[in-house]
Amino acid sequence: MAIPEAVRKVERPRNTIVVRRGNGPLMYAVVERIGCRRIGDSNVPLNGYTVGHIIQGAFVPSSDAVSQRKTELKDYADAVLIDLVSRELLEDLYAVYSAPDAMRIYAIALLRVCYPGVPCCRLDHYYETSWVSILFPGIPLGRNSVSTFLQNLGKSYSLIVSFMRRRVDAIAPGHHIAIDGTLKEDNSSVNSLSGFSRKARVKGTMDITVVFAYDIDLREPVCSKVFGGNVLDCVSYQRFLTENGLTKGVVMADKGFPKKEAQQAFASSPGLHWLSPIKRNDKRIAAHGMYAFDGMLDDRNEDVLFKKEQVADYWLYSFYDRKRAAKEEADYFKHHKGKPFDAQDMQQKDERFGTIVFESDLDTDPLVIYKMYDERWLIEECFRYYKHVTDFDDTRVHSDVSVYGSELIAFISSVMTARLIRKFDETGLFSDMTYNDIMSRLASAKKVNTNGDGQWEYVRTTRATEETLLRLGLLPKMEEPAKKKRGRPKKVVDPNAPKRKRGRPRKNPS
């Protein structure tokens, strides 16, 4: 159908033609002419892109659809701070993985700390709306690409081991390493890691086991490994030490990780020492009189008695904490209300209240041993943040290799979280706010591309949020306006002017 003359006469850009396409308000499209092609004995014109439309007798140029534009308002402070304290992890990833893979692992882990609990299908959305897309542009994080990447990440198991060993090799001399495991819910019927643990009878769900090595002095995880949920602690202990190459430091384990299960690892590594608690009914306690304390710790903050005894090629250390004994005694009475009184049991328990006994191949000051034990609770704090703050309490993948890949990223997120916590503690923010309160303030700090020219501007927010950003070093210190003095400003007096006489002036000077 011919184009109406009124439409063709509408003013439009040069070297364009009007083409009719369908019906509706966009039926008259304006297409650019980009040249011609010689076909036979004639020149056939070539059309290019559509540059606009004739709508209601006027030319309307084409613009990008809103759905195709990139996000021009991004969450800023949280991603920048996490990257600031964790960039060293990216250097470790570069040493093992290719640069694109290392940046993708790092970006996914960073997003999982910024947005706890985000599923794989939503990573791309949060990537576009956060500053991570500015730090690492062009990373594919679509649903299918992330799923495939996690599988490929788990398939490359030797690279995961290399990354963990690299972190283990960086442990500073004299640092104390605590080893413990935690259970994560995994009810998959596909992977072989999902199994019923000892605690599954109560929960009614299957689990996987994640074992951590935690640097107590540095206050962050060193390495981790995934085991089946039905694997015993003593079985995984030997494998964990040998695979991750732990050959130096002091390994503090709980009663579920007996040292006899890893004698070979300790025998082959002279720089690796062990410190393990023993049960209160262990026969060695009575045989060596470990409850006959003969010393007191030289610490103003602790009321603790101790005894040190050498047994063959190792030492026993026993401690009695007066405050802990009072609490355990109170708990004993609380749980035995309404039950028949057993004097013999009470006498036996009373001797054990507030006590703990260790065995170790270290010959050192008992105060050092007690301090190591006293700070071991940090690994439990690590597990708490691992499960609740980063929201990794259950797995969202199915195959074994996907679990290994996902847990590598979960481990890196845990290290990032530990470094964030250390940063908040150093700046004193924990004295006023909780972890979630601080992260909420960071999430409210944004940058906007106001003019669409790539120049990002900081969006002013509340004074409380900006004070938090200042304490974390994310904003330059602003000059405060000079304070105005109270009261009326002094009147400028001319020193050459004659002085006014005292008193009220006369009504009629004459």
C-alpha positions as CSV (number, residue, x, y, z in Angstrom):
1,M,0.0,0.0,0.0
2,A,1.3,3.4,-0.9
3,I,2.5,5.8,1.8
4,P,0.2,8.8,2.0
5,E,1.8,12.0,0.7
6,A,1.1,13.8,4.0
7,V,3.3,11.2,5.8
8,R,6.0,11.4,3.2
9,K,6.2,15.2,3.5
10,V,6.8,15.2,7.2
11,E,10.2,16.6,8.0
12,R,12.7,13.8,8.9
13,P,16.5,13.2,8.8
14,R,18.2,13.2,5.4
15,N,18.9,9.9,3.5
16,T,15.9,8.2,5.0
17,I,12.7,6.7,3.6
18,V,9.3,5.9,5.1
19,V,8.2,2.2,5.2
20,R,4.9,0.9,6.2
21,R,5.0,-2.0,8.7
22,G,1.8,-3.5,10.0
23,N,-0.9,-1.4,11.7
24,G,-1.1,0.8,14.8
25,P,0.7,4.0,15.9
26,L,4.1,2.7,14.7
27,M,3.0,1.6,11.2
28,Y,5.1,4.3,9.4
29,A,8.8,3.5,10.2
30,V,11.6,5.8,9.1
31,V,14.6,3.7,7.8
32,E,18.0,5.1,6.9
33,R,19.5,4.6,3.4
34,I,23.1,3.3,3.8
35,G,24.1,2.8,0.2
36,C,23.3,0.6,-2.8
37,R,24.4,-2.7,-4.3
38,R,25.0,-3.5,-8.0
39,I,22.7,-6.3,-9.1
40,G,22.9,-7.0,-12.8
41,D,22.6,-3.7,-14.7
42,S,21.0,-1.7,-12.0
43,N,21.8,-0.3,-8.5
44,V,19.5,-1.6,-5.8
45,P,19.4,0.7,-2.7
46,L,20.3,-0.8,0.7
47,N,18.3,0.1,3.9
48,G,19.8,0.2,7.4
49,Y,18.3,0.5,10.9
50,T,15.1,2.1,11.8
51,V,15.8,5.6,13.1
52,G,12.3,6.6,14.1
53,H,8.6,6.7,13.2
54,I,6.0,9.1,11.9
55,I,3.4,9.4,14.6
56,Q,0.4,11.8,14.3
57,G,2.1,13.9,11.6
58,A,5.5,14.3,13.4
59,F,8.8,12.4,13.3
60,V,9.7,10.7,16.6
61,P,13.3,9.4,16.8
62,S,13.9,5.9,18.2
63,S,15.4,5.6,21.6
64,D,16.6,2.6,23.7
65,A,13.8,0.8,25.4
66,V,13.8,1.1,29.2
67,S,14.0,-2.7,29.5
68,Q,17.3,-2.7,27.5
69,R,19.0,0.0,29.5
70,K,21.6,-0.7,32.2
71,T,21.1,0.1,35.8
72,E,22.1,3.6,36.6
73,L,21.6,3.4,40.4
74,K,23.8,0.9,42.2
75,D,24.4,-0.2,45.8
76,Y,27.9,1.1,46.5
77,A,29.3,0.9,50.0
78,D,28.9,-2.8,51.0
79,A,30.6,-4.2,47.8
80,V,33.4,-1.7,48.0
81,L,34.2,-2.4,51.7
82,I,34.1,-6.2,51.2
83,D,36.4,-5.9,48.2
84,L,38.7,-3.5,50.2
85,V,39.3,-6.1,53.0
86,S,39.2,-9.2,50.8
87,R,41.2,-8.3,47.6
88,E,44.0,-10.6,48.8
89,L,41.7,-13.6,48.2
90,L,41.5,-12.6,44.5
91,E,45.3,-12.7,44.3
92,D,45.2,-16.3,45.7
93,L,42.5,-17.2,43.1
94,Y,44.6,-15.8,40.3
95,A,47.5,-18.1,41.3
96,V,45.3,-21.2,40.8
97,Y,42.5,-20.3,38.4
98,S,42.4,-18.5,35.1
99,A,41.6,-14.8,35.4
100,P,38.0,-15.0,34.1
101,D,37.2,-17.9,36.4
102,A,38.9,-16.3,39.4
103,M,36.9,-13.1,39.0
104,R,33.7,-15.0,38.6
105,I,34.3,-17.0,41.8
106,Y,35.2,-13.8,43.7
107,A,32.2,-11.9,42.4
108,I,29.7,-14.7,43.3
109,A,31.2,-15.0,46.8
110,L,31.1,-11.2,47.2
111,L,27.4,-11.1,46.1
112,R,26.5,-13.8,48.6
113,V,27.9,-11.7,51.4
114,C,26.2,-8.5,50.3
115,Y,22.8,-10.3,49.7
116,P,22.6,-13.3,52.1
117,G,20.5,-16.2,50.8
118,V,20.4,-15.0,47.2
119,P,19.7,-18.1,44.9
120,C,21.7,-18.7,41.7
121,C,18.8,-17.6,39.5
122,R,18.9,-14.1,41.1
123,L,22.7,-13.5,41.1
124,D,22.5,-11.7,37.7
125,H,19.9,-9.2,39.0
126,Y,21.9,-8.3,42.1
127,Y,25.1,-8.1,40.0
128,E,23.6,-5.5,37.8
129,T,22.2,-3.4,40.7
130,S,25.4,-3.5,42.8
131,W,28.8,-2.0,42.5
132,V,30.2,-5.5,41.7
133,S,29.3,-4.9,38.1
134,I,31.6,-1.8,38.1
135,L,34.4,-3.6,39.9
136,F,34.2,-6.7,37.6
137,P,32.3,-5.8,34.4
138,G,31.1,-8.3,31.9
139,I,30.9,-11.4,34.2
140,P,28.2,-13.9,33.0
141,L,26.0,-14.7,36.0
142,G,22.8,-16.0,34.4
143,R,20.9,-18.9,35.8
144,N,22.2,-21.6,33.4
145,S,25.8,-20.2,33.2
146,V,26.2,-20.2,37.1
147,S,24.8,-23.7,37.3
148,T,27.2,-25.0,34.7
149,F,30.1,-23.0,36.3
150,L,29.5,-24.6,39.7
151,Q,29.6,-28.1,38.1
152,N,32.9,-27.3,36.3
153,L,34.3,-25.8,39.5
154,G,33.6,-29.0,41.4
155,K,35.0,-31.2,38.6
156,S,38.3,-29.4,38.9
157,Y,38.9,-30.8,42.4
158,S,42.7,-30.6,42.3
159,L,42.4,-26.8,41.8
160,I,40.2,-26.5,45.0
161,V,42.9,-28.5,46.9
162,S,45.6,-26.2,45.4
163,F,43.8,-23.1,46.6
164,M,43.3,-24.5,50.1
165,R,46.9,-25.6,50.4
166,R,48.1,-22.2,49.3
167,R,46.2,-20.6,52.2
168,V,47.6,-23.2,54.6
169,D,51.1,-22.4,53.4
170,A,50.5,-18.8,54.3
171,I,49.8,-19.5,58.0
172,A,52.2,-17.4,60.1
173,P,54.6,-19.2,62.5
174,G,53.2,-19.8,66.0
175,H,49.6,-19.3,65.0
176,H,47.0,-21.7,66.6
177,I,44.7,-23.6,64.3
178,A,41.4,-25.0,65.6
179,I,39.6,-27.8,63.7
180,D,35.9,-28.5,63.9
181,G,33.0,-29.6,61.7
182,T,29.5,-28.5,61.2
183,L,26.4,-30.1,59.6
184,K,24.5,-28.5,56.7
185,E,21.1,-29.7,55.6
186,D,21.2,-31.5,52.2
187,N,18.2,-33.7,51.4
188,S,19.2,-34.3,47.8
189,S,18.6,-37.8,46.5
190,V,21.1,-37.3,43.7
191,N,24.5,-36.7,45.3
192,S,26.2,-39.3,47.5
193,L,27.3,-36.8,50.1
194,S,23.8,-36.4,51.5
195,G,23.4,-38.8,54.5
196,F,21.8,-39.2,57.9
197,S,24.1,-37.9,60.6
198,R,23.9,-38.7,64.3
199,K,21.8,-35.6,64.9
200,A,19.5,-36.5,62.0
201,R,17.3,-38.6,64.3
202,V,16.2,-35.4,66.0
203,K,15.9,-33.1,62.9
204,G,14.6,-35.7,60.5
205,T,16.7,-34.4,57.6
206,M,19.9,-35.5,55.8
207,D,23.1,-33.5,56.0
208,I,26.6,-33.0,54.6
209,T,29.6,-32.3,56.9
210,V,31.8,-29.3,56.4
211,V,35.1,-29.4,58.3
212,F,36.9,-26.1,58.9
213,A,40.4,-25.1,60.0
214,Y,40.3,-21.8,61.8
215,D,43.2,-19.5,62.6
216,I,42.4,-18.2,66.1
217,D,45.1,-15.5,66.0
218,L,44.0,-14.2,62.6
219,R,40.3,-14.9,63.4
220,E,39.4,-16.3,60.0
221,P,38.9,-19.7,58.3
222,V,42.1,-21.1,56.7
223,C,40.7,-24.1,54.7
224,S,37.7,-26.4,54.5
225,K,36.6,-29.7,53.1
226,V,33.2,-31.4,52.4
227,F,32.4,-34.9,53.7
228,G,29.3,-37.0,53.7
229,G,26.8,-36.4,56.4
230,N,27.2,-39.9,57.8
231,V,31.1,-39.8,57.9
232,L,32.5,-40.0,61.5
233,D,34.6,-37.1,62.7
234,C,37.6,-39.4,63.5
235,V,37.5,-40.7,59.9
236,S,37.5,-37.3,58.3
237,Y,40.3,-35.9,60.6
238,Q,43.2,-37.8,58.9
239,R,41.9,-37.0,55.4
240,F,41.4,-33.3,56.2
241,L,45.0,-32.9,57.5
242,T,46.7,-34.7,54.7
243,E,44.7,-33.3,51.8
244,N,45.0,-29.7,52.9
245,G,48.7,-30.0,53.8
246,L,48.5,-28.9,57.4
247,T,52.1,-29.3,58.4
248,K,52.7,-26.5,60.9
249,G,50.9,-24.8,63.8
250,V,49.0,-26.0,66.8
251,V,45.9,-28.1,65.9
252,M,43.2,-27.8,68.5
253,A,40.5,-30.3,68.1
254,D,37.5,-31.4,70.1
255,K,36.7,-34.8,71.5
256,G,35.3,-35.9,68.2
257,F,38.8,-35.6,66.6
258,P,41.1,-37.9,68.6
259,K,44.8,-37.5,67.8
260,K,45.3,-41.3,67.4
261,E,43.3,-41.1,64.1
262,A,45.9,-38.8,62.7
263,Q,49.2,-40.0,64.2
264,Q,50.7,-40.5,60.8
265,A,50.1,-36.9,59.9
266,F,51.7,-35.6,63.1
267,A,54.6,-38.0,62.8
268,S,55.5,-36.8,59.3
269,S,55.2,-33.1,60.2
270,P,57.5,-32.0,63.1
271,G,56.1,-28.5,62.9
272,L,52.6,-29.7,63.5
273,H,51.5,-30.0,67.1
274,W,48.3,-31.1,68.7
275,L,46.2,-30.1,71.6
276,S,43.1,-32.1,72.4
277,P,40.7,-32.3,75.4
278,I,40.1,-35.6,77.0
279,K,36.9,-36.9,78.6
280,R,36.4,-36.3,82.3
281,N,36.1,-40.1,83.0
282,D,39.5,-40.8,81.3
283,K,41.5,-43.1,83.6
284,R,44.7,-41.0,83.1
285,I,43.1,-38.2,85.2
286,A,42.9,-40.3,88.3
287,A,46.2,-42.2,87.6
288,H,48.2,-38.9,87.5
289,G,46.1,-37.0,90.1
290,M,45.2,-34.2,87.6
291,Y,42.6,-32.8,90.0
292,A,45.3,-32.2,92.7
293,F,46.1,-28.7,91.4
294,D,49.5,-27.2,92.3
295,G,49.5,-23.8,90.7
296,M,47.5,-20.7,89.8
297,L,47.5,-18.9,86.5
298,D,49.1,-15.5,86.6
299,D,46.2,-13.7,85.0
300,R,44.2,-10.9,86.7
301,N,41.1,-11.7,84.6
302,E,41.0,-15.4,85.4
303,D,40.6,-17.4,88.7
304,V,42.0,-20.6,87.5
305,L,44.1,-23.4,89.1
306,F,46.3,-25.7,87.0
307,K,48.5,-28.8,87.0
308,K,51.0,-30.0,84.4
309,E,52.2,-33.6,84.2
310,Q,54.4,-35.4,81.7
311,V,53.2,-38.8,80.5
312,A,55.6,-40.7,78.2
313,D,56.1,-38.4,75.1
314,Y,53.3,-36.0,75.8
315,W,52.0,-33.7,78.6
316,L,48.7,-33.5,80.5
317,Y,47.3,-30.1,81.5
318,S,44.4,-29.8,83.9
319,F,42.5,-26.6,84.8
320,Y,39.9,-25.6,87.4
321,D,37.8,-22.5,86.7
322,R,36.0,-21.3,89.9
323,K,33.3,-19.4,87.9
324,R,32.6,-22.3,85.6
325,A,32.4,-24.7,88.5
326,A,29.7,-22.5,90.2
327,K,27.7,-22.5,86.9
328,E,28.0,-26.2,86.4
329,E,27.0,-26.9,90.0
330,A,23.9,-24.6,89.6
331,D,23.0,-26.5,86.4
332,Y,23.3,-29.8,88.2
333,F,20.9,-28.8,90.9
334,K,18.5,-27.4,88.3
335,H,18.3,-30.6,86.3
336,H,18.0,-32.9,89.4
337,K,15.1,-31.2,91.0
338,G,12.4,-33.7,91.9
339,K,14.8,-36.7,91.4
340,P,16.2,-39.0,94.2
341,F,19.4,-37.6,95.6
342,D,22.5,-39.7,94.9
343,A,25.2,-38.6,97.3
344,Q,27.9,-40.7,95.5
345,D,27.1,-39.2,92.1
346,M,27.1,-35.7,93.6
347,Q,30.5,-36.3,95.2
348,Q,31.9,-37.6,91.9
349,K,30.4,-34.7,89.9
350,D,31.5,-32.1,92.4
351,E,35.1,-33.0,91.9
352,R,34.8,-32.5,88.1
353,F,32.8,-29.3,88.1
354,G,34.7,-26.5,86.4
355,T,37.5,-28.7,85.2
356,I,39.0,-29.5,81.8
357,V,42.0,-31.7,81.0
358,F,44.1,-31.5,77.8
359,E,46.8,-33.7,76.3
360,S,49.4,-32.2,74.0
361,D,52.9,-32.8,72.6
362,L,53.7,-29.1,73.5
363,D,55.9,-28.4,76.5
364,T,54.9,-24.9,77.3
365,D,53.4,-22.5,80.0
366,P,50.0,-23.7,81.2
367,L,48.8,-20.1,80.7
368,V,49.4,-20.4,77.0
369,I,47.4,-23.7,76.8
370,Y,44.5,-22.1,78.7
371,K,44.4,-19.0,76.5
372,M,44.4,-21.2,73.4
373,Y,41.4,-23.1,74.8
374,D,39.7,-19.9,76.0
375,E,39.8,-18.5,72.4
376,R,38.6,-21.6,70.7
377,W,35.0,-20.4,70.9
378,L,35.8,-18.2,67.9
379,I,35.4,-21.2,65.5
380,E,31.9,-21.6,66.9
381,E,31.2,-17.9,66.1
382,C,32.6,-18.6,62.6
383,F,30.0,-21.4,62.2
384,R,27.3,-19.2,63.4
385,Y,28.1,-16.5,60.9
386,Y,28.6,-19.2,58.2
387,K,25.1,-20.5,58.7
388,H,23.1,-17.5,59.6
389,V,24.8,-14.3,58.4
390,T,25.8,-15.6,55.0
391,D,22.7,-17.8,55.0
392,F,24.4,-21.0,53.8
393,D,22.5,-23.4,56.1
394,D,21.3,-25.6,53.2
395,T,22.7,-26.5,49.8
396,R,20.8,-25.6,46.6
397,V,22.7,-27.9,44.2
398,H,22.4,-31.6,43.5
399,S,25.4,-33.4,42.1
400,D,28.5,-34.1,44.1
401,V,30.7,-31.9,41.9
402,S,28.2,-29.0,42.2
403,V,28.3,-29.3,46.0
404,Y,32.1,-29.1,45.9
405,G,32.0,-26.0,43.7
406,S,29.3,-24.3,45.8
407,E,31.1,-25.0,49.0
408,L,34.3,-23.4,47.7
409,I,32.4,-20.2,47.1
410,A,30.7,-20.6,50.5
411,F,34.2,-20.9,52.1
412,I,35.4,-17.7,50.4
413,S,32.3,-15.9,51.5
414,S,33.0,-17.0,55.0
415,V,36.5,-15.6,54.9
416,M,35.1,-12.3,53.6
417,T,32.6,-12.2,56.4
418,A,35.3,-12.9,59.0
419,R,37.3,-10.0,57.6
420,L,34.3,-7.8,57.7
421,I,33.7,-8.7,61.3
422,R,37.3,-7.9,62.1
423,K,37.0,-4.6,60.4
424,F,33.9,-3.7,62.3
425,D,35.5,-4.7,65.5
426,E,38.7,-2.6,64.8
427,T,36.6,0.5,64.1
428,G,34.5,0.1,67.2
429,L,31.2,-0.2,65.4
430,F,30.1,-3.3,67.3
431,S,29.9,-1.3,70.5
432,D,26.9,0.5,69.0
433,M,25.4,-1.8,66.4
434,T,25.0,-5.4,65.4
435,Y,26.4,-7.0,62.2
436,N,23.0,-6.7,60.5
437,D,22.6,-3.1,61.5
438,I,25.9,-2.2,60.0
439,M,25.3,-4.1,56.7
440,S,21.8,-2.4,56.5
441,R,23.4,1.0,56.6
442,L,26.0,0.1,54.1
443,A,23.3,-1.2,51.7
444,S,21.6,2.2,51.9
445,A,24.7,4.0,50.4
446,K,24.4,4.3,46.7
447,K,25.9,5.9,43.6
448,V,24.0,7.2,40.6
449,N,24.9,7.9,37.0
450,T,22.9,11.1,36.8
451,N,23.7,12.3,33.3
452,G,24.1,8.9,31.7
453,D,27.7,9.7,30.8
454,G,29.4,7.1,33.1
455,Q,30.3,9.6,35.8
456,W,29.0,8.2,39.1
457,E,28.0,10.5,41.9
458,Y,27.5,9.6,45.6
459,V,23.9,10.0,46.8
460,R,23.8,11.8,50.1
461,T,21.9,9.8,52.8
462,T,21.3,10.0,56.6
463,R,23.8,11.5,58.9
464,A,24.0,8.2,60.9
465,T,24.9,6.2,57.7
466,E,27.5,8.8,56.6
467,E,29.1,8.6,60.0
468,T,29.4,4.9,59.6
469,L,30.9,5.3,56.2
470,L,33.4,7.8,57.5
471,R,34.5,5.4,60.3
472,L,35.1,2.7,57.7
473,G,37.0,5.0,55.4
474,L,34.5,4.9,52.6
475,L,33.9,8.6,52.5
476,P,36.4,11.5,52.6
477,K,36.2,13.6,55.7
478,M,34.1,16.6,55.1
479,E,35.0,20.0,56.4
480,E,32.5,21.1,59.1
481,P,31.2,24.7,58.9
482,A,32.6,26.9,61.6
483,K,30.5,27.1,64.6
484,K,28.7,30.4,65.2
485,K,29.3,32.0,68.6
486,R,26.3,32.4,70.8
487,G,24.8,35.8,71.4
488,R,24.6,39.0,69.4
489,P,27.8,39.9,67.5
490,K,29.8,42.8,68.8
491,K,29.3,46.2,67.2
492,V,32.2,47.6,65.3
493,V,33.4,50.8,67.1
494,D,35.3,53.6,65.3
495,P,38.3,54.4,67.5
496,N,38.4,58.0,66.1
497,A,34.8,58.8,66.9
498,P,34.1,61.0,70.0
499,K,33.0,59.0,73.0
500,R,29.3,59.2,74.0
501,K,28.7,60.7,77.4
502,R,27.5,58.4,80.1
503,G,23.8,58.1,81.0
504,R,20.7,58.7,79.1
505,P,20.8,61.7,76.6
506,R,18.7,64.7,77.5
507,K,15.3,65.2,75.8
508,N,16.0,68.8,75.1
509,P,19.8,69.3,74.9
510,S,19.4,73.1,74.7
